[in-house]
Amino acid sequence: MNKSELIASISEKSKLTKKDAEAVLKAFIESVEETLEKGDKVQLVGFGTFETRKRAARVGRNPRTKEEITIPESTVPVFKAGKEFKDKVNK
């Protein structure tokens, strides 16, 4: 499912216009991004949790030259599915 298909599905299920459904999806994504930027997490009971985790600095290797390079520490977004969501997918 791509973004336009998701918007169409939201529109159909919520009886909103596609334009309104797109605005809702955009607002949801922006809200999650802003919350994660602050270092907080978003918990949706039954669905899952969006949060950030630190990835430690490490040494990698350039596959072309085989030269070692240092990969700096970074913060990455993570989604952890909730139990109800996992159970529904595994039916």
N, C-alpha and C positions, 0 to 999 in steps of 0.2 A: 504494500500500500504506500503510495507516495502522498505528498502534502495535499494535492488537489483532491485525491480520492478520500483522504481523511476529512477534509473540509466538507465534501459532499455527504459523507456519512454522518458527520456531526449535524449538518443542516437537516438531513432527513430525520434523524432520531430526536432532535430538539425542536423541530418545526420552526427553525430560524431560517432566514434567507442565507444563501451562500456567502453573501457579503458580511452579514452579521456573524456567521459561524467562523469566517476567516478572521474577523476582528477578535473574537473570543479566543481562538487558537493563538493568535499573535500575542494577545495580552497574557495568556498562560505562559507561553515560552519566555516572554520578557520578564515576567514575575519570577520565574524559576532562575533565569540567568542573573537577575539583580540580587536575589537572595543568596545564590552560590558565590557571587562576587564578594559579598560581605563576609563570607565564611560561615554562613548559617546553612541549615539543611531544610528541605521541604519534605514533610512526611504526609503521605496520603494513605490513611489507614485502609488496609485491604488491597491497595494497589502497589505501593512501594515508596522508597525514599530516594530522593536526589540529594547527594552530598559531594563534598570535595575531599580528596586525599592527597597527601604529599608523596611525591615520588622522589626518592633519594637520588643524589648525584651518583653517576656511575661511569665506568670506563667502557666505551664502545669501540668498534673497529670499522673503519671505512672499507666497505667490501671491495672497492676498486683498487685501492692502494695498499690495503692491509695495515694502514697506519692507525695507531690507537688515538682516539679522541676522547675528550672529557665531555660527557653529557651532563648539563647542569640540572640541579634540583628543579622540580616543577610541581605545580598543583594541577590535578586532573579531576574532571567531573566524573562521578560514578552514580549509577542507578542500581539499587538493590531491590529486587522484586519482593513484594509482600507474600505471605503464606497463601491468602485467598487467591491471589493472582497466579501464583505458581500452581496451585491445585486446579484452577480452571484450565490452564494451559496443558496440564498433564492428564486431563480426563480422557 
